[in-house]
Amino acid sequence: MRLRGVRGGVLLTVDASVPTAEVAGALAPHAAVLGGKVALEVAEKVPFELVAEVAAQVAAVGGTVTDVRPPAAVMQVRSETVIQAGTVRSGRRVEASGSLVVLGDVNPGAELVAEGDVIVTGVLRGVAHAGAAGNERAVIYAERILAPQLRIAGALALGDPAGEESVARKTPEVAVLQAGQIVVRPWAT
C-alpha cells in the first residue's frame, strides 16, 4: 500500500498483494496521516473484504474514507465537444479535447485538431486532424472535402491540389482510416 498527499487529504493506493489479515499492521505506521480525509485508489481487482478492512482501519484512527476510485492513469479525461459557429478563417487553429463541430466552412490555411471526430457542415478546405491523441476510429465529415491535408490518428493523406475529384460529388463525404490508410468516400456508402 502506498500513501501520498493530495489536495484535501491523503490518497491511499490499495493493492491485492496485502492479505486482509495484515492490513492493520501495514497501516499502523501511517496512523497519524490517516486521521483525516482518505481517498482509496484501487489499482486492480481487489476483494471487497480488503477494501472494507482498510476503511475500518482508517475509521479506527479517526479518519474518513471519502471515495474509492481507479488509479489516475486509468481514469479517462472528460473530453468536451467544441462547436464553432461560423466560418473558420485562414490562419486560425481550433482545437478540441473531444470532437469538433464547425457550423460553416473551413477556409484554406485554417487548421482543425480534435482528439475525437471533426465534423464540418460546410466545405473543408483547410487542414483537419481527427483522433489527434491516437484514436484510429475517429472520422472527418464534411459537405465537401477539398483539404490539402487530412490526418486521422498517425496517418496522413494529401489532398488533390486541383480538388477536382471531390467537386464532382454532390453528397457529403467522410474520411475514415482503413488498414492504415485514409479513405475519403461518400457519406451514403
TIVO-762933 format. One record per residue: residue in three letters; x, y, z of N, C-alpha, C, O in turn. Coordinates in steps of 0.05 Angstrom, whole numbers, padded with zeros to 5 digits, always signed. Example, Ala and Ser with C-alpha at 12.3 -4.5 7.8 and 13.67 -1.06 7.14 Angstrom:
# TIVO-762933
ala+00264-00114+00156+00246-00090+00156+00264-00066+00156+00285-00066+00169
ser+00257-00045+00142+00273-00021+00143+00258+00001+00157+00268+00023+00161
***
This chain:
# TIVO-762933
met+00017-00023+00000+00000+00000+00000+00018+00025+00000+00039+00026+00013
arg+00009+00045-00015+00024+00070-00017+00006+00093-00009-00018+00093-00013
leu+00018+00113+00003+00005+00137+00012+00018+00161-00002+00042+00162-00005
arg+00001+00180-00009+00012+00206-00018-00009+00227-00012-00033+00223-00013
gly+00002+00250-00007-00016+00273+00000-00028+00284-00025-00015+00287-00046
val-00053+00291-00023-00068+00304-00045-00083+00327-00033-00085+00330-00009
arg-00093+00344-00051-00108+00367-00041-00132+00358-00024-00149+00343-00033
gly-00133+00366+00001-00155+00360+00018-00152+00333+00033-00172+00325+00046
gly-00129+00320+00032-00127+00295+00047-00104+00277+00037-00083+00287+00029
val-00109+00251+00038-00089+00231+00032-00101+00212+00012-00125+00205+00013
leu-00085+00203-00007-00093+00182-00027-00078+00157-00019-00054+00156-00019
leu-00093+00136-00013-00082+00110-00005-00087+00090-00028-00110+00084-00034
thr-00066+00080-00040-00068+00061-00061-00069+00033-00049-00051+00025-00034
val-00091+00018-00054-00095-00008-00044-00090-00029-00066-00101-00027-00088
asp-00073-00048-00060-00069-00070-00080-00074-00097-00066-00072-00100-00042
ala-00080-00116-00083-00087-00143-00073-00064-00159-00061-00068-00180-00050
ser-00040-00148-00063-00017-00163-00053-00016-00164-00022-00002-00181-00010
val-00031-00146-00009-00031-00146+00020-00055-00162+00030-00078-00155+00023
pro-00051-00184+00044-00073-00200+00054-00090-00184+00074-00080-00167+00088
thr-00116-00189+00075-00134-00175+00092-00125-00176+00121-00128-00156+00136
ala-00114-00198+00130-00105-00201+00158-00082-00183+00165-00077-00177+00188
glu-00067-00173+00145-00043-00157+00150-00048-00127+00146-00029-00111+00147
val-00073-00119+00140-00079-00091+00135-00072-00074+00159-00060-00053+00156
ala-00081-00082+00183-00076-00066+00207-00046-00061+00211-00038-00038+00218
gly-00030-00081+00207-00001-00078+00210+00011-00060+00189+00030-00045+00195
ala+00001-00062+00165+00012-00045+00143+00005-00016+00146+00020+00002+00139
leu-00018-00010+00158-00027+00017+00162-00019+00030+00188-00019+00055+00190
ala-00011+00014+00208-00004+00024+00234+00017+00046+00234+00014+00067+00247
pro+00039+00044+00218+00059+00065+00218+00049+00091+00206+00062+00112+00210
his+00027+00091+00192+00016+00114+00179-00009+00126+00193-00023+00142+00181
ala-00014+00117+00217-00039+00124+00231-00042+00155+00233-00064+00165+00232
ala-00020+00169+00237-00021+00198+00241-00033+00212+00216-00048+00232+00219
val-00026+00203+00193-00036+00217+00168-00063+00206+00159-00076+00218+00142
leu-00072+00184+00170-00097+00172+00162-00121+00183+00179-00143+00173+00176
gly-00115+00202+00196-00136+00212+00214-00155+00233+00201-00174+00241+00214
gly-00150+00240+00176-00167+00260+00162-00183+00247+00140-00192+00224+00142
lys-00185+00261+00118-00199+00251+00094-00180+00233+00078-00157+00240+00072
val-00190+00209+00071-00174+00190+00057-00190+00180+00033-00213+00171+00035
ala-00178+00182+00009-00189+00171-00015-00174+00145-00021-00150+00144-00019
leu-00189+00125-00029-00177+00099-00035-00174+00096-00065-00193+00101-00080
glu-00151+00089-00074-00145+00084-00102-00141+00054-00105-00123+00042-00093
val-00159+00041-00120-00158+00012-00123-00146+00006-00150-00158+00011-00171
ala-00121-00005-00150-00105-00008-00174-00113-00032-00191-00106-00033-00214
glu-00126-00051-00180-00132-00076-00194-00157-00089-00181-00170-00077-00164
lys-00163-00113-00190-00185-00127-00177-00178-00134-00149-00160-00150-00144
val-00192-00121-00130-00186-00124-00102-00212-00135-00088-00233-00125-00093
pro-00209-00155-00071-00232-00165-00057-00246-00144-00040-00232-00127-00028
phe-00272-00145-00038-00287-00125-00023-00278-00126+00007-00277-00105+00020
glu-00272-00150+00017-00264-00153+00045-00239-00136+00051-00237-00125+00072
leu-00221-00135+00032-00196-00119+00035-00203-00089+00036-00192-00075+00054
val-00220-00080+00018-00228-00052+00019-00243-00045+00045-00238-00024+00057
ala-00260-00063+00053-00275-00059+00078-00256-00057+00102-00261-00041+00120
glu-00236-00074+00103-00217-00074+00125-00201-00049+00125-00195-00038+00146
val-00192-00039+00102-00177-00014+00100-00195+00008+00111-00186+00025+00126
ala-00220+00009+00102-00239+00030+00112-00243+00029+00142-00244+00049+00155
ala-00244+00004+00153-00247+00001+00182-00223+00011+00197-00225+00024+00217
gln-00199+00005+00186-00174+00014+00199-00172+00045+00198-00162+00057+00217
val-00180+00057+00176-00180+00086+00173-00199+00098+00194-00192+00118+00207
ala-00223+00086+00196-00242+00096+00216-00232+00093+00244-00238+00109+00262
ala-00217+00071+00250-00207+00066+00277-00187+00087+00286-00185+00092+00310
val-00173+00100+00267-00154+00121+00275-00167+00149+00272-00153+00169+00275
gly-00193+00150+00267-00208+00176+00266-00210+00187+00238-00219+00210+00235
gly-00203+00173+00218-00204+00183+00190-00231+00176+00177-00247+00160+00187
thr-00235+00188+00154-00259+00183+00138-00252+00176+00110-00236+00191+00097
val-00262+00154+00099-00258+00147+00071-00278+00163+00055-00302+00160+00058
thr-00268+00181+00038-00286+00199+00023-00295+00187-00004-00317+00191-00012
asp-00278+00171-00017-00286+00158-00042-00266+00135-00049-00244+00134-00038
val-00276+00118-00067-00259+00096-00078-00258+00101-00108-00279+00105-00121
arg-00234+00102-00119-00230+00109-00147-00209+00092-00161-00193+00079-00147
pro-00210+00091-00187-00189+00077-00202-00164+00094-00202-00165+00117-00195
pro-00141+00082-00209-00116+00098-00210-00119+00121-00230-00134+00119-00249
ala-00105+00143-00225-00107+00167-00242-00099+00160-00271-00110+00172-00289
ala-00081+00141-00274-00073+00134-00302-00095+00120-00317-00095+00120-00341
val-00114+00108-00303-00135+00093-00316-00160+00111-00320-00176+00107-00338
met-00163+00131-00303-00186+00149-00305-00185+00163-00332-00165+00173-00340
gln-00208+00165-00345-00210+00178-00370-00214+00208-00366-00230+00216-00349
val-00200+00223-00381-00204+00252-00380-00230+00258-00395-00236+00248-00416
arg-00245+00276-00382-00271+00283-00394-00265+00300-00419-00253+00321-00417
ser-00274+00291-00442-00270+00306-00466-00295+00323-00472-00317+00315-00466
glu-00290+00345-00483-00311+00364-00489-00314+00367-00520-00294+00369-00534
thr-00338+00368-00529-00343+00373-00557-00344+00404-00560-00358+00418-00545
val-00328+00413-00579-00327+00442-00584-00344+00448-00609-00340+00435-00630
ile-00362+00467-00607-00378+00476-00630-00369+00504-00638-00371+00523-00623
gln-00360+00506-00663-00350+00531-00674-00372+00541-00693-00376+00529-00714
ala-00385+00563-00686-00406+00574-00703-00393+00593-00723-00378+00611-00715
gly-00398+00589-00749-00387+00606-00769-00362+00596-00782-00351+00575-00774
thr-00353+00610-00802-00330+00602-00818-00304+00604-00802-00300+00623-00787
val-00287+00584-00806-00260+00585-00794-00242+00596-00815-00237+00584-00836
arg-00231+00619-00810-00215+00634-00829-00186+00625-00830-00176+00612-00811
ser-00172+00632-00851-00144+00626-00855-00127+00636-00832-00131+00658-00822
gly-00108+00619-00823-00090+00626-00801-00101+00619-00774-00086+00621-00754
arg-00125+00611-00772-00137+00603-00746-00134+00574-00741-00136+00557-00760
arg-00129+00566-00716-00127+00538-00708-00148+00534-00686-00148+00549-00666
val-00165+00514-00689-00186+00507-00670-00180+00479-00660-00177+00461-00675
glu-00178+00476-00633-00172+00450-00621-00194+00442-00602-00209+00458-00591
ala-00197+00415-00599-00217+00404-00581-00206+00379-00568-00193+00363-00581
ser-00213+00375-00542-00205+00351-00528-00224+00328-00534-00219+00305-00526
gly-00246+00334-00547-00265+00314-00556-00269+00317-00586-00249+00320-00601
ser-00294+00318-00594-00300+00323-00622-00302+00353-00628-00305+00369-00609
leu-00299+00360-00653-00301+00387-00662-00321+00390-00683-00320+00376-00704
val-00341+00408-00679-00362+00412-00699-00360+00441-00709-00360+00460-00693
val-00358+00445-00735-00357+00472-00747-00382+00476-00762-00389+00461-00781
leu-00397+00496-00754-00423+00503-00768-00417+00524-00789-00424+00547-00786
gly-00404+00515-00810-00396+00533-00832-00373+00521-00847-00368+00497-00845
asp-00359+00537-00863-00337+00528-00879-00311+00531-00864-00309+00545-00843
val-00290+00517-00874-00263+00519-00864-00246+00528-00887-00242+00513-00906
asn-00235+00552-00886-00220+00563-00908-00192+00552-00910-00181+00541-00890
pro-00179+00554-00934-00151+00545-00936-00134+00561-00916-00137+00585-00912
gly-00115+00547-00904-00097+00559-00885-00107+00556-00856-00092+00562-00837
ala-00132+00547-00852-00142+00542-00825-00136+00514-00817-00131+00497-00835
glu-00135+00509-00791-00128+00482-00782-00147+00473-00759-00153+00489-00741
leu-00157+00449-00762-00175+00437-00742-00161+00413-00729-00151+00396-00744
val-00160+00412-00703-00147+00390-00689-00166+00380-00667-00174+00396-00650
ala-00173+00355-00668-00192+00343-00647-00182+00316-00640-00172+00301-00656
glu-00186+00309-00614-00180+00282-00605-00202+00263-00613-00197+00238-00614
gly-00225+00273-00620-00247+00257-00629-00252+00262-00659-00232+00265-00674
asp-00277+00264-00667-00284+00268-00695-00283+00298-00702-00285+00315-00685
val-00279+00303-00728-00281+00330-00739-00306+00330-00758-00307+00315-00777
ile-00325+00348-00752-00349+00350-00768-00352+00378-00778-00352+00397-00762
val-00354+00381-00805-00357+00408-00817-00383+00408-00833-00386+00391-00851
thr-00401+00427-00827-00426+00427-00841-00424+00442-00868-00443+00443-00883
gly-00401+00452-00874-00396+00465-00900-00373+00452-00914-00370+00427-00912
val-00358+00467-00929-00336+00457-00945-00310+00458-00929-00304+00479-00916
leu-00295+00437-00928-00270+00435-00914-00247+00440-00934-00241+00422-00950
arg-00234+00463-00932-00212+00470-00950-00186+00473-00934-00164+00476-00945
gly-00188+00472-00907-00164+00474-00890-00155+00447-00881-00165+00426-00890
val-00134+00446-00865-00123+00421-00854-00140+00411-00831-00149+00427-00814
ala-00146+00385-00831-00162+00373-00809-00147+00349-00798-00137+00332-00812
his-00146+00347-00771-00133+00325-00757-00153+00314-00736-00158+00327-00716
ala-00164+00291-00742-00183+00277-00724-00167+00256-00709-00147+00245-00720
gly-00175+00249-00685-00161+00228-00670-00133+00236-00663-00115+00220-00664
ala-00129+00261-00656-00102+00272-00651-00087+00258-00629-00062+00258-00628
ala-00101+00245-00611-00088+00231-00588-00085+00201-00595-00078+00186-00577
gly-00088+00194-00620-00084+00166-00628-00110+00150-00633-00108+00126-00638
asn-00133+00163-00632-00158+00149-00637-00162+00142-00666-00168+00160-00683
glu-00157+00117-00674-00158+00109-00701-00187+00105-00711-00191+00101-00735
arg-00207+00107-00693-00235+00105-00701-00248+00132-00707-00271+00133-00714
ala-00232+00153-00704-00243+00180-00709-00248+00183-00739-00235+00170-00756
val-00266+00201-00746-00273+00207-00774-00272+00237-00779-00274+00253-00761
ile-00270+00244-00805-00273+00271-00813-00296+00272-00832-00297+00258-00853
tyr-00316+00289-00826-00340+00291-00842-00343+00320-00852-00338+00338-00837
ala-00351+00323-00877-00356+00350-00888-00375+00348-00911-00377+00326-00924
glu-00388+00370-00918-00405+00370-00942-00388+00365-00966-00396+00350-00984
arg-00364+00377-00967-00344+00371-00988-00317+00372-00975-00311+00391-00960
ile-00300+00353-00981-00273+00353-00971-00254+00361-00993-00249+00346-01011
leu-00243+00385-00991-00224+00396-01010-00198+00403-00996-00183+00421-01004
ala-00192+00389-00974-00170+00396-00957-00143+00388-00970-00141+00367-00983
pro-00122+00404-00965-00096+00397-00976-00083+00374-00960-00065+00360-00969
gln-00093+00371-00935-00081+00350-00918-00102+00341-00897-00116+00357-00885
leu-00105+00315-00895-00122+00303-00874-00104+00285-00857-00086+00271-00867
arg-00110+00285-00831-00096+00267-00813-00117+00254-00795-00135+00267-00784
ile-00114+00228-00792-00130+00213-00772-00110+00196-00756-00096+00180-00767
ala-00110+00200-00730-00090+00188-00712-00063+00195-00723-00056+00218-00726
gly-00046+00174-00730-00020+00179-00740-00018+00178-00771+00004+00182-00782
ala-00040+00173-00785-00040+00171-00814-00043+00199-00827-00056+00217-00816
leu-00031+00202-00850-00031+00227-00864-00040+00222-00893-00030+00203-00906
ala-00057+00239-00904-00065+00238-00932-00063+00266-00944-00073+00285-00931
leu-00052+00268-00967-00050+00294-00981-00073+00295-01001-00079+00276-01014
gly-00086+00318-01002-00109+00322-01020-00101+00327-01049-00078+00332-01055
asp-00121+00326-01066-00118+00332-01094-00114+00362-01097-00132+00377-01089
pro-00091+00371-01107-00086+00400-01109-00108+00415-01124-00115+00438-01117
ala-00119+00403-01145-00139+00416-01161-00167+00413-01148-00185+00429-01154
gly-00170+00394-01130-00196+00389-01117-00217+00379-01136-00241+00380-01129
glu-00209+00369-01159-00228+00361-01179-00244+00336-01172-00268+00335-01177
glu-00232+00317-01159-00245+00292-01153-00270+00297-01135-00291+00285-01139
ser-00267+00314-01115-00288+00319-01096-00310+00338-01107-00333+00337-01099
val-00302+00356-01126-00321+00375-01136-00344+00361-01151-00366+00371-01150
ala-00338+00339-01164-00358+00325-01179-00379+00313-01160-00402+00308-01168
arg-00372+00307-01135-00390+00294-01117-00410+00315-01106-00403+00338-01101
lys-00435+00307-01104-00456+00326-01094-00466+00317-01067-00485+00329-01057
thr-00454+00296-01055-00463+00286-01029-00442+00291-01008-00418+00295-01015
pro-00449+00292-00983-00429+00295-00962-00409+00273-00963-00414+00251-00973
glu-00385+00279-00952-00363+00260-00953-00353+00254-00924-00356+00270-00906
val-00340+00231-00921-00329+00223-00896-00301+00211-00902-00298+00195-00920
ala-00282+00218-00885-00255+00206-00887-00252+00188-00862-00256+00196-00840
val-00244+00163-00868-00240+00143-00847-00213+00130-00850-00201+00132-00872
leu-00204+00117-00829-00179+00102-00830-00185+00073-00835-00198+00060-00819
gln-00175+00062-00857-00179+00034-00864-00151+00022-00870-00138+00030-00888
ala-00144+00002-00854-00118-00012-00858-00095+00007-00859-00077+00004-00875
gly-00095+00027-00842-00073+00046-00840-00073+00068-00861-00055+00085-00861
gln-00093+00068-00879-00096+00089-00900-00121+00105-00896-00141+00095-00887
ile-00119+00131-00902-00143+00148-00900-00158+00146-00927-00147+00149-00948
val-00184+00139-00925-00201+00136-00948-00223+00156-00946-00237+00158-00926
val-00227+00171-00968-00249+00190-00969-00271+00178-00987-00265+00170-01010
arg-00295+00177-00977-00317+00165-00992-00342+00181-00987-00344+00196-00968
pro-00362+00177-01004-00388+00190-00999-00400+00180-00973-00396+00157-00965
trp-00413+00198-00959-00425+00192-00933-00445+00169-00935-00447+00153-00917
ala-00460+00167-00957-00482+00148-00960-00472+00119-00962-00488+00100-00958
thr-00447+00114-00968-00437+00086-00971-00425+00075-00946-00416+00052-00945
***
